[in-house]
């Protein structure tokens, strides 16, 4: 994947690496590093433990373990500043070290991504603020790939939709503002959803504040509309919950569903992928901490990013064709390796020997992905998976929801994991405008009897997130208002959108796809269809067979923003906006002349509340069809149906006194 013009993700990665190393270099001498677990994985993406050692780090401890020793005078804490529990933990450990150690320690705290008033107050009340050095480490967007930037906020979905915590909106605005300050303003900000509207308003406010603080002409030139970026598209996750609830069917998506990919790594049993060849634990990065003695030899962390060329080739494909692709690679490698018998001259042999490490790396990669594919296939061929997928596809296609209830009840009776059952019920609620009150009460009773009464809290959380609701009317409307009978934009009407945006595509060629629907074997993610409404108008108008009608209304295929799809947008939950950002006319023209017209312009697509790996695949497919622009994907984090359910799931239990204490 080539770097994007204007926004180079490698530069973002290098800046993040340089910033942390500069902070460590500022603490002279050897030091122990105490790091929050949630930051270890993201940090491991762009800096290795061996590099930290070169900058004086002796030992690394996790903040949550509270086990930092007194072996070094300098102790550095790397922690988030948004969660009040983290400064409390830091203050507690500093106090403990002072009391237990005969050494006069020097403490430094690096707060990610910003130092907050709450953090300062907690440290001050604990009596440590005056004796420690506190600095900010402004780590916002983390490049997961050349075309994917993520804030890697642990539970941005639960924060936004369950706890109604707007912190992730502010952090997203700050990260996007940093892009604007470096590359110029987004000429147009387009979006859908209430939280997306808040993000847009916050961006405009930050721009006004930055403009008021500017004192030089060079700074003013920096806040002109960009000549390399075309627009910013913001999609609020709540406009399309259904896509996340469906089982992902790309290779990357299924790995995430089964093994969970975190910070470009998945932890997999060695019986599936084999042990790591010549593993040297001393060279382990922060994101690849050695396994505990109980786990040693059982689990292996697999790197899943574009550095693995085979994974890069497979990740966005529908899983149905992964087997044949692996077969082709195996045959090619075998042919290349056997060609050594035909080498006669010394130069030919030397060339083969030079290629040998590459063959061995490919062979190892092939072994890993063959093992993963076989394990995924075992799961996808099971009866449970088939039944669940059948219910999902029937609901997505608009079948009568009540016809699926017998299957869901059967799954509960077979003690299928609760998140699987809840995903089906939430999917029905989303696509059908809610469940009938009688049906919902019946399912609640079955769930509480089968899985435990602590899940009253789980069901309540799902209702708060508006994932599980009762239907106000038994009539499912087929025109652009909400299915609940409320005003337009109060709830996403999948029944109407299924027709006007062609969310169901009957004939899909997974091996040579011509529509984003290939990622779900026939269902086109609504979230990505909305992006298509903006950047692929001619295609979408032809697909929905409304181009003649639109032309009659005077809407050309080159129209900007949402024009041409106003009726569809009224059936999607949340606010709709299309904001143009302008600068001084002379400065804007000067920037355009300096930048020239060569190269592709970048469309930045921001998913607020999380994006699935399957949606990333669909956006990449969309980007490949655009010759004049590139798509850069930004998000608050990676989400899946499992993570969505986990945000609501009650972890406590009434099964034992310990469980009862957990709930209390």
Number of C-alpha atoms within 10 A of each C-alpha: 8 8 15 20 15 19 19 14 23 15 12 19 20 12 14 21 18 14 15 20 17 11 16 21 15 11 18 10 14 19 24 22 25 24 22 19 17 18 20 19 20 22 21 19 20 21 20 17 22 14 13 20 14 12 20 19 22 16 18 18 17 18 21 14 10 14 12 20 13 17 14 19 15 21 24 23 23 25 26 25 21 20 13 14 12 20 24 15 16 25 18 15 18 19 14 13 18 13 10 10 13 9 14 12 17 16 19 22 21 23 23 19 19 18 18 16 11 14 21 16 14 19 21 14 11 16 12 18 17 9 13 15 14 17 16 20 20 16 22 23 26 23 24 21 17 19 21 18 22 25 23 23 20 14 19 26 27 20 17 20 21 17 13 12 13 15 15 22 22 14 20 24 21 19 20 21 21 14 17 20 18 13 19 22 28 29 19 21 22 24 30 27 23 20 24 28 22 16 25 23 14 18 22 17 13 15 17 11 11 15 13 9 10 13 9 8 9 9 14 16 17 18 24 25 28 28 24 27 24 21 25 24 27 25 28 25 25 27 26 24 21 27 27 24 26 23 22 25 22 28 27 25 27 25 22 22 19 15 16 19 21 17 24 19 20 19 16 20 17 17 12 18 23 17 16 14 7 6 9 9 11 10 13 15 21 23 24 21 17 16 14 9 8 8 11 11 15 15 20 23 21 18 17 21 17 16 10 13 13 19 19 15 12 19 22 22 26 25 26 15 14 19 15 12 15 18 12 11 15 17 11 12 16 13 11 14 15 11 11 13 8 9 14 9 8 9 10 13 15 12 11 17 13 11 13 14 11 11 17 13 13 18 16 16 18 20 17 20 21 19 17 20 21 13 15 18 15 10 15 16 10 10 10 15 14 13 14 19 16 14 22 21 18 15 24 26 19 15 13 12 18 13 12 18 17 10 15 21 15 12 18 19 12 11 11 14 11 16 17 20 19 24 24 22 24 23 25 29 23 27 26 28 28 25 24 19 14 9 12 18 13 12 18 15 12 15 21 14 11 14 15 14 15 19 21 15 15 19 20 14 22 21 16 16 20 19 25 24 21 19 19 15 15 14 12 19 18 16 17 23 24 25 30 22 16 11 14 21 22 19 25 30 31 29 23 23 22 21 14 20 22 19 23 21 17 12 12 19 14 20 15 9 15 13 21 26 25 27 29 24 22 21 23 24 24 23 23 20 21 24 22 20 22 23 25 18 23 17 15 22 21 11 15 13 14 15 20 12 12 16 12 10 10 11 16 15 19 12 14 16 22 22 17 24 19 11 16 22 23 23 26 28 23 23 20 18 19 17 17 14 14 15 16 12 10 8 17 18 15 14 18 14 11 9 14 11 11 8 14 18 21 23 21 23 22 24 24 25 26 27 26 22 27 30 24 22 22 26 22 18 20 21 18 13 13 13 9 12 20 24 23 23 21 28 26 26 24 25 21 23 21 19 19 21 22 15 19 21 21 16 13 18 18 14 10 10 10 12 14 13 11 12 13 7
